[in-house]
């Protein structure tokens, strides 16, 4: 497959992102539900006992304040993307490298499929001259670029027929690459916890499953990444092969339940070995 690398330089270069942190967004331009999601919700939404138990199981409670802030910013950005709005507040850091991957994603004839897009992007990432020296940096930038594209012009990209599942998968994969599995899982828990309390919404285990598939996809050590990406580039592994997500939802007001979370976690981990 020929890819028009219109924006990628012949050698993608690494960069160090330094930021003093984004300014607090002015939420007045948004509808009340989006505005509320953009504001810090730690004091507004109590953590259900089931989520506290799930968090304790994998020591998520030990996340640092900086990591917890990253979780909140990621979920605010995801909420915006799910509502069809771009993260113009800079809630999630970008680099020149991730921007190049975002432009590449826009140039791919992906046919609306996250699977096709992932196949092409992993091939470009693998064959980049800088990959061998910094594989995790490149995969992280690739996922951040995919996030940008899916949140903007890539609204037709779907996973199992749903754009929101493609967003959940990509955001969690990026968070795992950037911060680790524990934080990516906690972010997915927080999102479903928040959704359970939002009017017209609910804790959706299919959303959580897509997130955990993304986190498990990315949860590889640096020496494993080349072989793992090669499986996706060659088509040995495909998102198409994942069984339909049918884990159900909780009634409105009921947060994530530990037993169900464990079931989804095991499902995702087993599929992404």
C-alpha positions in Angstrom: 0.0 0.0 0.0 1.4 3.4 -1.0 1.1 6.1 1.6 1.4 9.7 0.6 3.8 11.0 3.2 2.9 14.6 2.5 3.9 15.9 5.8 6.4 13.4 7.2 10.0 14.3 6.9 12.3 11.6 5.7 13.5 11.2 9.2 11.0 11.9 12.0 12.7 13.7 14.8 12.3 13.5 18.5 11.5 16.4 20.7 11.2 17.2 24.4 7.9 18.7 25.4 8.2 21.3 28.1 5.0 22.9 29.4 4.0 25.0 32.3 0.6 23.3 32.0 -2.6 24.5 30.1 -4.6 27.4 31.3 -7.9 26.5 33.0 -10.5 26.5 30.1 -13.2 29.1 29.9 -16.2 26.8 29.9 -18.8 29.5 29.3 -18.9 28.7 25.6 -20.0 25.1 26.2 -23.3 23.5 27.0 -23.8 22.8 30.8 -23.0 19.1 30.5 -19.7 19.7 28.6 -18.8 22.6 30.9 -19.2 20.4 33.9 -17.1 17.6 32.4 -14.3 20.1 31.7 -14.2 21.3 35.3 -12.4 19.3 38.0 -14.8 16.7 39.4 -12.8 15.1 42.2 -14.9 17.0 44.8 -18.2 16.8 42.9 -18.5 13.0 42.2 -17.9 10.7 45.1 -16.0 7.5 44.2 -18.3 4.5 44.7 -17.1 1.7 47.0 -16.8 -0.7 44.0 -14.4 1.7 42.2 -12.4 2.2 45.4 -12.0 -1.5 45.7 -11.0 -1.9 42.0 -8.5 1.0 42.4 -6.9 -0.6 45.5 -6.5 -3.9 43.7 -3.9 -2.5 41.3 -2.5 0.3 43.6 -4.0 3.0 41.5 -4.5 5.0 44.7 -0.7 5.6 44.8 -0.8 7.8 41.7 0.9 11.2 42.2 -0.9 14.5 42.0 0.7 15.1 38.5 -0.6 11.7 37.3 -4.1 12.4 38.7 -4.1 15.7 36.9 -3.1 13.9 33.7 -6.1 11.6 34.2 -8.5 14.4 34.6 -7.1 16.3 31.6 -7.3 13.2 29.4 -10.9 12.5 30.4 -11.8 16.2 29.7 -10.2 15.9 26.3 -12.0 12.6 25.6 -15.3 14.2 26.7 -14.8 17.0 24.2 -13.8 14.5 21.4 -16.9 12.4 22.1 -19.0 15.5 21.8 -17.4 16.4 18.5 -15.3 19.2 19.9 -11.6 19.8 19.4 -9.2 20.1 22.4 -8.4 23.7 21.8 -7.3 24.1 25.4 -4.2 21.9 25.0 -5.3 19.5 27.7 -3.2 16.8 26.2 0.4 17.5 25.3 1.5 17.3 21.6 5.0 17.2 20.1 6.2 18.0 16.6 6.5 14.2 16.1 2.9 13.5 17.1 1.7 16.3 14.8 3.4 14.7 11.9 1.7 11.4 12.7 -1.6 13.2 12.9 -1.1 14.6 9.4 -0.1 11.2 8.1 -3.3 9.7 9.5 -5.3 12.3 7.6 -3.5 11.2 4.3 -4.3 7.5 4.7 -7.1 5.9 2.7 -8.4 4.3 5.9 -12.0 3.5 4.6 -13.4 4.6 8.0 -11.7 1.7 9.8 -9.4 2.0 12.8 -8.0 -1.3 11.8 -6.8 -0.1 8.4 -5.4 3.1 10.0 -3.6 1.2 12.7 -2.0 -1.2 10.1 -0.6 1.7 8.1 0.5 3.7 11.1 2.3 0.8 12.7 4.2 0.2 9.5 5.4 3.8 9.2 6.4 3.8 12.9 8.3 0.6 12.5 10.2 1.7 9.5 11.1 5.1 10.9 14.9 5.5 11.3 14.4 6.8 14.9 12.3 3.9 16.1 15.1 1.6 17.1 16.6 4.2 19.4 13.4 5.3 21.0 10.5 2.8 20.2 8.2 3.9 23.1 8.6 7.5 22.1 7.6 6.8 18.6 4.6 4.6 19.5 3.5 7.2 22.0 3.7 9.9 19.4 1.8 7.7 16.9 -1.0 7.2 19.3 -1.1 10.9 20.2 -1.3 11.7 16.5 -4.2 9.3 16.1 -5.9 10.9 19.0 -5.6 14.3 17.3 -6.9 13.0 14.0 -9.8 11.0 15.5 -10.8 14.1 17.6 -10.8 16.3 14.6 -11.1 15.3 10.9 -11.2 11.6 11.6 -14.8 11.5 12.9 -15.6 8.7 10.4 -13.1 6.3 11.9 -14.8 3.5 13.7 -14.1 0.4 15.8 -16.8 -2.2 15.7 -19.0 0.3 14.0 -18.7 3.1 16.6 -16.5 6.2 16.5 -16.6 6.5 20.3 -15.1 3.1 20.7 -12.2 4.1 18.4 -11.6 7.2 20.6 -11.7 5.1 23.8 -9.2 2.6 22.3 -6.8 5.3 21.1 -6.9 7.5 24.2 -6.2 4.6 26.5 -3.3 3.3 24.3 -1.7 6.7 24.4 -2.1 7.0 28.2 -0.5 3.6 28.7 2.4 4.5 26.5 2.8 7.9 28.2 2.1 7.0 31.9 1.7 3.2 32.2 -1.1 0.7 32.5 -2.2 1.6 36.0 -2.9 5.2 35.1 -4.6 4.2 31.8 -6.9 1.9 33.7 -7.7 4.4 36.3 -8.6 7.0 33.6 -11.0 4.4 32.1 -12.6 3.8 35.5 -12.9 7.5 36.2 -14.6 8.1 32.8 -17.3 5.4 33.4 -17.7 6.6 37.0 -18.3 10.1 35.8 -20.6 8.9 33.0 -22.7 7.0 35.5 -23.6 10.3 37.3 -24.2 12.4 34.2 -27.8 13.0 33.1 -28.7 10.8 30.1 -25.5 8.7 30.4 -24.4 5.6 32.2 -21.5 3.4 33.0 -20.9 1.5 29.7 -18.7 -1.6 30.0 -18.2 -1.7 26.2 -16.6 1.8 26.4 -14.5 0.5 29.3 -13.6 -2.6 27.2 -12.5 -0.5 24.3 -10.3 1.5 26.6 -8.7 -1.6 28.2 -8.1 -3.1 24.8 -6.2 0.0 23.9 -4.3 0.0 27.1 -3.4 -3.7 26.8 -2.4 -3.1 23.1 0.1 -0.5 24.2 1.3 -2.2 27.4 4.5 -3.7 26.0 8.1 -3.3 27.0 10.4 -1.5 24.6 12.2 -4.7 23.4 8.8 -6.2 22.6 7.4 -3.3 20.5 9.1 -4.1 17.2 7.7 -7.6 17.0 4.3 -6.5 18.3 3.9 -3.7 15.8 5.1 -6.0 13.0 2.1 -8.3 13.7 -0.3 -5.4 13.1 1.5 -4.1 10.1 1.5 -7.5 8.4 -2.1 -8.2 9.3 -1.3 -11.2 11.5 -3.2 -9.3 14.2 -6.4 -7.3 13.5 -9.0 -5.5 15.4 -11.5 -7.2 13.1 -10.8 -10.4 15.0 -11.9 -9.1 18.3 -15.3 -10.5 19.3 -18.2 -8.0 19.4 -18.2 -6.1 22.7 -21.4 -7.0 24.6 -20.7 -6.3 28.2 -23.7 -4.1 28.8 -24.3 -1.1 31.0 -25.3 -0.2 34.5 -28.5 1.7 35.2 -28.0 5.5 35.5 -26.5 6.4 38.8 -24.8 3.0 39.4 -21.0 3.1 39.1 -18.6 0.5 37.7 -18.8 -2.8 39.6 -15.6 -4.7 40.5 -16.6 -8.1 39.3 -17.5 -6.8 35.9 -14.3 -4.7 35.7 -12.2 -7.8 36.4 -14.1 -9.7 33.6 -13.4 -6.9 31.1 -9.8 -6.5 32.2 -9.1 -10.3 31.7 -10.9 -10.2 28.3 -8.7 -7.3 27.1 -5.5 -8.7 28.5 -6.0 -12.1 26.9 -6.8 -10.7 23.5 -3.8 -8.4 23.4 -1.1 -11.0 24.3 
